[in-house]
């Protein structure tokens, strides 16, 4: 994948603000409404992520009414919770095939290690850099430092979507091919919104 090309960063909401907006939009049914929701607590991040992944799957259920409702919800999220909208689009592009559709060529690959997935989920929530050894499909081993943005689950296995500081560009990494995964000092929360936007544009070929 290509490198971050220096486009101006879009405004970034705080993680607390993002959670509150999603809670008001999805849980209270107030997406796009004019009235404010008072004292809405931030939702559990796991539940929030599960809701976004469910929204991403709506277009694959063979129900045009549900699909249209999901498109409308995504359009409203783009106005009220840009990070949630970007994540949903990334999940639509890369996270929609269940494990039952694994290709034969991937069936013999080892699964991602549970301990590595736990580290990556935590790093994504905390906006903390990670470092790891990586073996590519050609057998070349490199050491990487990356800013983890999202995990996706295509047919070939669980992947980390990240901005690789070592290669200075967006990359996808099979979690099963990582070794020595560790959290690193730092906090990229101020840049997360711009990084997600840049990643989406690389995957989709244009802005949201």
C-alpha positions as CSV (number, residue, x, y, z in Angstrom):
1,X,0.0,0.0,0.0
2,X,1.1,3.6,-0.5
3,X,2.5,6.1,1.8
4,X,0.8,8.9,3.7
5,X,0.9,11.7,1.3
6,X,0.9,14.7,3.5
7,X,-2.7,15.8,3.0
8,X,-3.8,18.3,5.7
9,X,-5.2,16.5,8.7
10,X,-8.9,16.6,9.2
11,X,-10.3,17.7,12.6
12,X,-9.9,14.9,15.2
13,X,-12.5,14.3,17.9
14,X,-11.4,13.0,21.2
15,X,-12.1,9.3,21.9
16,X,-14.6,10.3,24.7
17,X,-16.3,12.7,22.3
18,X,-16.5,10.0,19.6
19,X,-18.1,7.5,22.0
20,X,-20.6,10.0,23.3
21,X,-21.7,10.9,19.7
22,X,-22.1,7.3,18.8
23,X,-24.1,6.6,21.9
24,X,-26.4,9.5,21.1
25,X,-26.7,8.5,17.4
26,X,-27.1,4.7,17.7
27,X,-28.4,4.0,21.2
28,X,-30.7,7.0,21.6
29,X,-31.7,7.2,17.9
30,X,-30.6,10.8,17.7
31,X,-28.3,10.7,14.7
32,X,-28.6,13.9,12.8
33,X,-31.2,15.3,15.2
34,X,-31.2,18.9,16.5
35,X,-31.6,18.1,20.2
36,X,-28.6,17.3,22.4
37,X,-28.5,14.2,24.5
38,X,-27.6,15.1,28.1
39,X,-25.0,13.1,30.1
40,X,-24.7,10.2,27.7
41,X,-21.9,7.9,28.9
42,X,-19.3,6.6,26.4
43,X,-20.2,3.1,25.3
44,X,-18.0,0.1,25.9
45,X,-15.4,0.1,23.0
46,X,-16.0,-3.6,22.2
47,X,-19.7,-3.0,21.9
48,X,-19.1,0.1,19.8
49,X,-16.8,-1.8,17.4
50,X,-19.2,-4.8,17.2
51,X,-22.0,-2.4,16.2
52,X,-19.9,-0.8,13.5
53,X,-19.0,-4.2,12.1
54,X,-22.6,-5.2,12.1
55,X,-23.5,-2.1,10.2
56,X,-20.8,-2.9,7.6
57,X,-22.4,-6.4,7.1
58,X,-25.9,-5.0,6.4
59,X,-25.4,-4.8,2.6
60,X,-24.5,-8.5,2.4
61,X,-27.8,-9.8,3.9
62,X,-29.8,-9.8,0.7
63,X,-32.3,-7.4,2.1
64,X,-32.5,-4.1,0.1
65,X,-34.5,-2.3,2.9
66,X,-31.8,-3.1,5.5
67,X,-29.1,-2.2,3.0
68,X,-30.7,1.2,2.3
69,X,-31.1,1.9,6.1
70,X,-27.5,1.0,6.6
71,X,-26.4,3.5,3.8
72,X,-28.5,6.2,5.4
73,X,-27.0,5.5,8.8
74,X,-23.5,5.6,7.4
75,X,-24.2,9.0,5.7
76,X,-25.4,10.4,9.1
77,X,-22.4,8.9,10.9
78,X,-20.1,10.7,8.4
79,X,-21.6,14.0,9.7
80,X,-21.8,13.2,13.4
81,X,-19.0,10.7,14.0
82,X,-16.4,10.7,11.2
83,X,-14.2,8.1,12.8
84,X,-17.1,5.6,13.1
85,X,-18.0,6.3,9.5
86,X,-14.5,5.7,8.2
87,X,-14.1,2.5,10.3
88,X,-17.4,1.2,8.9
89,X,-16.3,1.8,5.3
90,X,-13.0,0.0,6.0
91,X,-14.9,-2.9,7.5
92,X,-17.2,-3.0,4.4
93,X,-14.2,-3.2,2.1
94,X,-12.0,-5.6,4.1
95,X,-13.9,-7.2,7.0
96,X,-17.1,-8.8,5.6
97,X,-16.2,-12.4,4.7
98,X,-16.8,-15.0,7.5
99,X,-14.3,-17.7,8.2
100,X,-16.5,-20.2,6.3
101,X,-15.3,-18.6,3.1
102,X,-11.6,-19.3,3.7
103,X,-9.8,-20.3,0.5
104,X,-8.2,-23.7,0.2
105,X,-4.8,-22.1,-0.1
106,X,-5.3,-20.4,3.3
107,X,-6.8,-23.4,5.1
108,X,-3.4,-24.7,6.2
109,X,-2.1,-21.4,7.6
110,X,-1.9,-21.2,11.4
111,X,-4.4,-18.9,13.1
112,X,-3.5,-15.6,14.7
113,X,-2.3,-16.0,18.3
114,X,-4.8,-15.0,20.9
115,X,-2.1,-13.1,22.9
116,X,-1.1,-11.1,19.9
117,X,-4.7,-10.2,19.1
118,X,-5.1,-9.0,22.7
119,X,-2.0,-6.8,22.5
120,X,-3.2,-5.3,19.2
121,X,-6.8,-4.6,20.4
122,X,-5.3,-2.8,23.4
123,X,-2.9,-0.8,21.3
124,X,-5.6,0.3,18.9
125,X,-7.8,1.5,21.7
126,X,-4.8,3.3,23.4
127,X,-3.4,4.7,20.1
128,X,-0.1,3.2,21.1
129,X,2.6,2.2,18.6
130,X,3.7,-1.4,18.3
131,X,6.9,-3.2,17.2
132,X,7.2,-6.7,15.8
133,X,9.2,-9.0,13.5
134,X,7.3,-9.8,10.3
135,X,7.7,-12.6,7.8
136,X,6.2,-11.8,4.4
137,X,4.9,-14.3,1.9
138,X,8.3,-14.6,0.3
139,X,9.9,-15.6,3.6
140,X,11.7,-12.2,4.1
141,X,11.9,-11.2,7.8
142,X,11.9,-7.6,8.7
143,X,11.5,-5.6,11.9
144,X,8.7,-3.1,11.9
145,X,7.3,-0.2,14.1
146,X,3.7,0.7,13.2
147,X,0.7,2.8,14.3
148,X,-2.1,0.2,14.6
149,X,-5.5,1.5,13.2
150,X,-7.8,-1.5,12.8
151,X,-8.1,-5.3,12.7
152,X,-9.9,-6.9,9.8
153,X,-10.9,-10.5,9.1
154,X,-10.7,-11.3,5.4
155,X,-10.8,-14.9,4.1
156,X,-7.1,-15.3,4.3
157,X,-6.7,-14.5,8.0
158,X,-6.8,-11.7,10.5
159,X,-4.9,-8.6,9.3
160,X,-3.7,-5.4,11.0
161,X,-4.2,-2.2,9.1
162,X,-1.5,0.2,10.2
163,X,0.7,3.1,9.2
164,X,4.2,1.5,9.1
165,X,6.7,4.0,10.4
166,X,9.5,1.8,9.2
167,X,8.3,2.0,5.6
168,X,6.6,5.3,6.0
169,X,3.3,4.2,4.5
170,X,0.1,2.3,5.0
171,X,0.5,-1.5,5.2
172,X,-1.6,-4.6,5.9
173,X,0.1,-7.3,8.2
174,X,-1.1,-10.8,8.7
175,X,-1.2,-11.2,12.5
176,X,-0.1,-14.8,12.3
177,X,3.1,-13.7,10.6
178,X,4.2,-11.4,13.5
179,X,6.7,-12.3,16.1
180,X,7.9,-10.6,19.3
181,X,4.9,-8.1,19.3
182,X,5.3,-5.4,21.9
183,X,3.8,-2.1,22.8
184,X,6.0,1.0,22.3
185,X,6.1,4.4,23.9
186,X,4.0,7.1,22.3
187,X,0.5,8.3,21.7
188,X,-0.8,9.0,18.2
189,X,-4.4,9.8,19.2
190,X,-4.1,13.4,17.8
191,X,-3.3,11.9,14.4
192,X,-5.6,8.9,14.3
193,X,-8.5,10.7,12.4
194,X,-6.2,11.8,9.7
195,X,-4.5,8.4,9.4
196,X,-7.8,6.6,9.1
197,X,-8.9,9.1,6.5
198,X,-5.7,8.5,4.5
199,X,-6.0,4.8,4.8
200,X,-9.6,4.9,3.5
201,X,-8.6,7.0,0.6
202,X,-5.9,4.5,-0.3
203,X,-8.3,1.6,-0.1
204,X,-11.2,3.3,-1.8
205,X,-9.5,5.6,-4.3
206,X,-11.0,8.8,-3.0
207,X,-12.3,10.7,0.0
208,X,-15.3,9.4,2.0
